[in-house]
Amino acid sequence: MTRTVIRTALLAAGAALLAGCASQPGPGAASASPSTRPATSVVPSRPATLSPQQTARADVSAMAKAFVAPPGARRLAGAPAGSANLLPPFSFGDKNDVVTTGWWSYSGTPDQAVGWFMSHVPPGTTRTGTGTMNSVPFVTFGRPATALLQSRELDVQVAVHDGSTLLRVDAQDTWRPAHPAAAVIPAGVTRLVVIASPGSNPSKALPGQRTLATVTDPTLVARTVAVVNALPTAPVGVFNCPNDGGAELTLDFYRGHGDTDGTSPAAVVVDRMGGCGGTLLSVRGVPQGVALADSSQQILSLLKLTFPGRAG
């Protein structure tokens, strides 16, 4: 079974409000000096930004609250006795998963329940899959992914249990770590060198490492820096990746124009072109120790370049 992974970020931001208070003396009254009549300012507390896991919990809670059961369905306090093997969890229970589960008893048949969900998509979602798993019918809905929420799903399973139809509803998100604040290309970059390393490919006689371009246009340099600095972290979980022949796209970011400030890269980005892809970043010679999402296609398209041995 393939479930479409679809992924809106729910990030909180604070704002500070400053208000000054002052009064004017009435006619004939002695004026007060600033030292005896200080202005009063009020600074409310600034709400903290939610962590990726907290963002996932808030999103899962919102999806669960938005769920609408078929008419006549009754919500249960928990899983009925004997239902654990009948309707097992839809999630693998990875450490980055956040799941909340609801149970409902429905007087109609499983087919009627599935038919109702097929024509009544929960608010804010789209239907992403339907079928059976271990002979149990299911319908899956999803929300678009975000930089922090890799997967956002609402999974409904139905089965006959104790004379009625039992509904198991799992709202679940898979979150990934935020892009570390320190893992960015430093300010002041003025040029970048794009290098292709085709790797091994027994089916083609590809050239060795070559410089594809040296970019000094300020707009293109700034846009490339922005792409890398805005990358989400790499997807989490276990994936069936294509063959990785070792092909890489390397970007060396320099300050200066060949003087002492420009002899060594201020940052180096390495994009893996094969396998599941991914981006590694070093800043001032120090690996940042975080895997970022693939940026190779964005960068090649932005710079209007073609990787050797691949169609443009």
ABEGO torsion letter per residue (X at the ends): XBBBBBXXBBBBBBBBBBBBBBBBBBBGBBBBBAAABBBBBBBBBBBBBBBAAAAAAAAAAAAAAABBBBBGBBBBABBBBGAAAABBBABAGBAABBBBBBBBBBABBAAAAAAAAAABBBBGBBBABBEBBGGBBBBBBBBBBBAABABBBBBBBBBBBGGBBBBBBBBBBBBBBBBBAABBBBBGBABBBBBBBAEBBAABBBBBBBBABBBABAAAAAAAAAAAAABBBBBBEBBBBBBBAGBBBBBBBBBEBGBAAAABBABBBBBBABEAEEBBBBBGGBBAGBBBBBAAAAAAAAAGBBBBGBBX
